[in-house]
Amino acid sequence: MEVTRVIVIAVAVAVGVLVYRRIAGAPPSRGAAAAAREAEALGLLPASRQNTMVSGPDPELERALAAAAARGDWEPAARLLAATRERRDWQRRTRYADLLGDAAAEGDGAWLDAWEAARPDDPDAAVVRASSTISLAWLLRGGAWAKDTSAEQFAGFHRVLARSRDEIARAAELVPDDPTPYVFEIRPALGFGYPHDEMHRIWKEITNRDPYHFGAHTGALQYWYAKWRGSKELAERFTEEAAAAAPLGTLLKALPLIAWWEHHDDDAKAADFRSPRLVALVDAALADVAAAPPDHPNVPGVRHLLAYYLTRQGRFEAALEQFRLVDGYVGAFPWSCYSDPGAVYCRWRDTAVRGARRGR
């Protein structure tokens, strides 16, 4: 699949992946229009109706985001975060704080200012603030390669990212058992180029609190990529060890698929996707999803990943099953790696629809 990187940094929130966006996806096929009509006949939605913010239906989160954006109302977000803290639902807390922080950084963040003014010591506002500051820093940097990024951009990036350190520390102090502030610390580790020993310190803080935290693993994987602070070998070792150690239902069997995409997808041929090793990795991830709690906040994101791989492997019926479960939401890896996530998602989904029809 020939693709080109462009100058936008994106956070693929479904799996917490920090990537350079790409301008293209699967090329349209000759039967693209007919496949799109077949998908519509099945009740699947066109690209224009795909939600690019979240990976799957989450009415409470969607209402909180809408209330903040449309009315500057922070109270739905406050209730949402308080519930995750009270239930010690750390994976969902990380995901919600991440998305709310992105929303505050990318739009009018006055609602977050109002929240902090009304409740100065609210631990939930504190963790969203840390997330927002980190997101703002990356927006100031821009998504260009370092050689194409100006000194002014780097200065703004480092100044704001440095501010996030105190905010992360405050959020961690307010809720000592919460791994979320340490998960967010991975992004300053990328931006400032923390040495491996420091990354190991952060990782210990996370895993002491939640050893199978999916968002933490996908975030740490970015650090171990060669394009950041590791190597292909270190990234693959990290995913293999995590997948092997994790119980079924934690979704961590999907990690090697994320690493494979990073290292191979640009130049992969059809036969590469159908290799015995990759088929086995997909099967392991399928079993992991089947064993996961249905309400695991990262299940939709892994379904998106599986839908992509199953389509590339020609396993169209199985792919279509995954697509049906997440259709309408495309804020997930790998679609979020492209400048038009909805269009790329629909191209692969419609390929699965067409393939499933032909196989019947």
Solvent accessible surface area in square Angstrom, and as a share of the most:
residue,aa,sasa,rsa
1,M,33,0.15
2,E,155,0.69
3,V,29,0.17
4,T,78,0.45
5,R,70,0.25
6,V,40,0.23
7,I,122,0.62
8,V,67,0.39
9,I,22,0.11
10,A,5,0.04
11,V,39,0.22
12,A,0,0.00
13,V,17,0.10
14,A,1,0.00
15,V,2,0.01
16,G,19,0.18
17,V,2,0.01
18,L,7,0.03
19,V,6,0.03
20,Y,10,0.04
21,R,70,0.26
22,R,2,0.01
23,I,94,0.48
24,A,38,0.30
25,G,4,0.04
26,A,6,0.05
27,P,104,0.65
28,P,92,0.58
29,S,54,0.35
30,R,254,0.93
31,G,24,0.23
32,A,36,0.28
33,A,65,0.51
34,A,42,0.32
35,A,0,0.00
36,A,45,0.35
37,R,153,0.56
38,E,46,0.21
39,A,0,0.00
40,E,123,0.55
41,A,83,0.64
42,L,46,0.23
43,G,58,0.56
44,L,12,0.06
45,L,46,0.23
46,P,63,0.40
47,A,41,0.32
48,S,104,0.67
49,R,159,0.58
50,Q,13,0.06
51,N,48,0.25
52,T,80,0.46
53,M,65,0.29
54,V,0,0.00
55,S,0,0.00
56,G,3,0.02
57,P,84,0.53
58,D,22,0.12
59,P,81,0.51
60,E,106,0.47
61,L,0,0.00
62,E,49,0.22
63,R,147,0.54
64,A,1,0.00
65,L,21,0.10
66,A,56,0.43
67,A,2,0.01
68,A,5,0.04
69,A,90,0.70
70,A,84,0.65
71,R,168,0.61
72,G,34,0.33
73,D,46,0.24
74,W,32,0.11
75,E,78,0.35
76,P,24,0.15
77,A,0,0.00
78,A,2,0.02
79,R,150,0.55
80,L,14,0.07
81,L,0,0.00
82,A,22,0.17
83,A,31,0.24
84,T,0,0.00
85,R,68,0.25
86,E,129,0.58
87,R,140,0.51
88,R,135,0.49
89,D,34,0.18
90,W,17,0.06
91,Q,30,0.13
92,R,38,0.14
93,R,1,0.00
94,T,9,0.05
95,R,18,0.07
96,Y,6,0.02
97,A,0,0.00
98,D,9,0.05
99,L,0,0.00
100,L,0,0.00
101,G,0,0.00
102,D,8,0.04
103,A,26,0.20
104,A,7,0.06
105,A,19,0.15
106,E,114,0.51
107,G,50,0.48
108,D,112,0.58
109,G,21,0.21
110,A,54,0.42
111,W,7,0.03
112,L,0,0.00
113,D,80,0.41
114,A,44,0.34
115,W,0,0.00
116,E,47,0.21
117,A,81,0.63
118,A,60,0.46
119,R,109,0.40
120,P,90,0.56
121,D,107,0.56
122,D,15,0.08
123,P,27,0.17
124,D,2,0.01
125,A,2,0.02
126,A,4,0.03
127,V,2,0.01
128,V,0,0.00
129,R,56,0.20
130,A,0,0.00
131,S,0,0.00
132,S,7,0.05
133,T,3,0.02
134,I,0,0.00
135,S,9,0.06
136,L,60,0.30
137,A,0,0.00
138,W,11,0.04
139,L,89,0.44
140,L,72,0.36
141,R,17,0.06
142,G,21,0.20
143,G,3,0.02
144,A,12,0.09
145,W,106,0.37
146,A,62,0.48
147,K,171,0.73
148,D,85,0.44
149,T,14,0.08
150,S,47,0.30
151,A,79,0.61
152,E,133,0.59
153,Q,66,0.29
154,F,54,0.22
155,A,56,0.44
156,G,7,0.07
157,F,3,0.01
158,H,67,0.30
159,R,158,0.58
160,V,6,0.03
161,L,0,0.00
162,A,41,0.32
163,R,119,0.44
164,S,0,0.00
165,R,103,0.38
166,D,111,0.57
167,E,34,0.15
168,I,7,0.04
169,A,61,0.47
170,R,99,0.36
171,A,3,0.02
172,A,12,0.09
173,E,137,0.61
174,L,65,0.32
175,V,17,0.10
176,P,84,0.53
177,D,70,0.36
178,D,2,0.01
179,P,0,0.00
180,T,0,0.00
181,P,1,0.00
182,Y,31,0.12
183,V,14,0.08
184,F,1,0.01
185,E,23,0.10
186,I,3,0.01
187,R,27,0.10
188,P,0,0.00
189,A,0,0.00
190,L,3,0.01
191,G,12,0.11
192,F,60,0.25
193,G,26,0.25
194,Y,24,0.09
195,P,93,0.58
196,H,71,0.32
197,D,117,0.60
198,E,56,0.25
199,M,1,0.00
200,H,101,0.45
201,R,93,0.34
202,I,0,0.00
203,W,48,0.17
204,K,130,0.55
205,E,48,0.21
206,I,1,0.00
207,T,37,0.21
208,N,105,0.54
209,R,71,0.26
210,D,24,0.12
211,P,68,0.42
212,Y,77,0.29
213,H,2,0.01
214,F,0,0.00
215,G,14,0.14
216,A,0,0.00
217,H,10,0.04
218,T,0,0.00
219,G,11,0.11
220,A,0,0.00
221,L,0,0.00
222,Q,1,0.01
223,Y,0,0.00
224,W,22,0.08
225,Y,3,0.01
226,A,66,0.51
227,K,63,0.27
228,W,37,0.13
229,R,95,0.35
230,G,20,0.19
231,S,31,0.20
232,K,79,0.33
233,E,112,0.50
234,L,49,0.24
235,A,0,0.00
236,E,45,0.20
237,R,131,0.48
238,F,30,0.12
239,T,2,0.01
240,E,85,0.38
241,E,109,0.49
242,A,14,0.11
243,A,11,0.09
244,A,86,0.67
245,A,77,0.60
246,A,5,0.04
247,P,66,0.41
248,L,105,0.52
249,G,9,0.08
250,T,21,0.12
251,L,0,0.00
252,L,1,0.01
253,K,37,0.15
254,A,0,0.00
255,L,0,0.00
256,P,9,0.06
257,L,0,0.00
258,I,1,0.01
259,A,2,0.02
260,W,24,0.09
261,W,4,0.01
262,E,32,0.14
263,H,48,0.21
264,H,65,0.29
265,D,0,0.00
266,D,44,0.23
267,D,117,0.61
268,A,10,0.08
269,K,146,0.62
270,A,63,0.49
271,A,75,0.58
272,D,60,0.31
273,F,0,0.00
274,R,133,0.49
275,S,37,0.24
276,P,119,0.75
277,R,123,0.45
278,L,1,0.00
279,V,43,0.25
280,A,59,0.45
281,L,31,0.16
282,V,0,0.00
283,D,61,0.32
284,A,41,0.32
285,A,0,0.00
286,L,43,0.21
287,A,45,0.35
288,D,1,0.00
289,V,7,0.04
290,A,88,0.68
291,A,53,0.41
292,A,10,0.08
293,P,71,0.44
294,P,133,0.83
295,D,97,0.50
296,H,20,0.09
297,P,16,0.10
298,N,8,0.04
299,V,9,0.05
300,P,30,0.19
301,G,0,0.00
302,V,1,0.00
303,R,49,0.18
304,H,0,0.00
305,L,0,0.00
306,L,0,0.00
307,A,0,0.00
308,Y,3,0.01
309,Y,0,0.00
310,L,0,0.00
311,T,5,0.03
312,R,34,0.12
313,Q,12,0.05
314,G,25,0.24
315,R,71,0.26
316,F,55,0.23
317,E,92,0.41
318,A,35,0.27
319,A,0,0.00
320,L,3,0.02
321,E,104,0.47
322,Q,10,0.05
323,F,0,0.00
324,R,115,0.42
325,L,97,0.48
326,V,2,0.01
327,D,24,0.12
328,G,6,0.06
329,Y,40,0.15
330,V,0,0.00
331,G,2,0.02
332,A,0,0.00
333,F,3,0.01
334,P,1,0.01
335,W,1,0.00
336,S,8,0.05
337,C,0,0.00
338,Y,5,0.02
339,S,61,0.39
340,D,78,0.41
341,P,15,0.09
342,G,3,0.03
343,A,22,0.17
344,V,5,0.03
345,Y,0,0.00
346,C,13,0.08
347,R,84,0.31
348,W,29,0.10
349,R,5,0.02
350,D,12,0.06
351,T,36,0.21
352,A,0,0.00
353,V,0,0.00
354,R,35,0.13
355,G,11,0.11
356,A,1,0.01
357,R,91,0.33
358,R,186,0.68
359,G,69,0.66
360,R,163,0.59
